[in-house]
């Protein structure tokens, strides 16, 4: 039996973050939007939920939003940077 999670990511622009509540625990991807660049500053998933693809879903949502809005992305968070380098189709979003 696999442990399948339903992960609903919500954008909270008033808090500059993408978030999901999984098993009652908050998971977040924080950013700062400055001059058309989404600076990804932090991705946080509680230790008990790590390794289940939650951080990836948060970053996917953030990158999809950036693409739709015509924003460049600066992955200051190490997880966001690793995600983008593992997914070359997102590298065109990198801020120059």
Long-range contacts (C-beta under 8 A, 24 or more apart in sequence): 3-52, 5-52, 5-53, 5-54, 7-53, 7-54, 7-57, 9-57, 9-58, 9-60, 9-61, 11-61, 11-65, 18-58, 18-61, 18-62, 18-65, 19-58, 20-54, 20-57, 20-58, 22-49, 22-52, 22-54, 23-48, 23-49, 25-49, 27-54, 27-55, 27-58, 28-58, 29-55, 29-58, 29-59, 29-61, 29-62, 29-77, 29-80, 30-77, 31-62, 33-71, 36-70, 36-71, 36-72, 37-71, 37-72, 37-73, 37-74, 37-95, 38-62, 38-65, 38-66, 38-71, 38-72, 38-73, 38-74, 39-73, 39-74, 39-76, 40-73, 40-74, 40-75, 40-76, 40-77, 40-80, 41-76, 41-77, 42-77, 43-77, 43-79, 43-80, 55-79, 55-83, 56-83, 59-83, 59-84, 63-90, 63-93, 66-93, 67-93, 72-96
